Amino acid sequence: MFDDPQDIEIATLLALILVFEVWERRRPARRVDRLARLRLDVLCFGFALFVNRISTQTVTGAIDALGPRVAVDALHSLRGLPSAVRIALALVVVDFVLYWLHRAQHRNAWLWSTHAWHHSVEELYWFSGFRTSFLHSLLYNIPQTAVPLLVFGLSPLEAGAAYAIGVVVQFVEHTNVRTEVGWLRFVFITPQYHRIHHSASEFRGRNLAFVFPVWDWLFGTQVDPERVGEGFSLGLGEPVERARVPRMLVGV
């Protein structure tokens, strides 16, 4: 049905917008005034899509130029695995790399400047979760593009499917709902798990994983949502001055 990976990306995005908008309105975890920051959220959403496209094309172009020279024979066995297995393995490896990149953003002052704009959200829901800076998007797109293409040799169509999974994760972790998924909360990130990461308190540097919470468990950054509850505030803990916004959008 979909021969172009961009068709997969667009179809996934449109479907998720509908699903998560209805889901949040029926079962909101918190009261959110969507109209208060709607213009900013629309701007950030458009900016995120634009920056994602630029950064992805930049990284893809670099891979096309350097790929044959950095490819090694040891990768051939990985590239011979079934498509679904390679997509799943790519997801695990990318999530592991992004965990450490994300952790570095919370430990290093310069890297924090690329990430601070994302944490300026004070009322988190699926739309506001797209608030990211240019440098943030560029940094994340390097492993998100290089690992599937260089390491696992995903085709454009397979890479489009992997991207669609990533978009689903982006929606799930930032959505304004509380999910009850039983033991699966130990396997996959839930909205309440990631919402703790967006707190304006000391928990901001915790729950850093994006898909699999096992990284937080293994490396000591996990906070149980059941212990914290939902009473905490979100954001940077201080108002963002209008004059800072352009620099925060860039990530400097």
Buried (B, 14 or more C-beta within 10 A) or exposed (E): EBEEBEEBBBBBBEEBBEBBBEBBEEEBBBEBEBEEBEEBBEBBBEBBBEBBBBBBEBBBEEBEEEBEEEBEEEBEEBEEBEEEEBBBBBBEBBBBBBBEBBBBBBEEEEBBBBBBBBBBBBBBBBBBBBBBBBBBBBBBBBBBBBBBBBBBBBEBBBBBBBBBBBBBBBBBBBBBBBBEEEEEBEEBBBBBBBBBBBBBEEBBBBBBBBBBBBBBEEEEBBBEBEEBEEEEEBBBEEEBEEEEBEEBBBBE
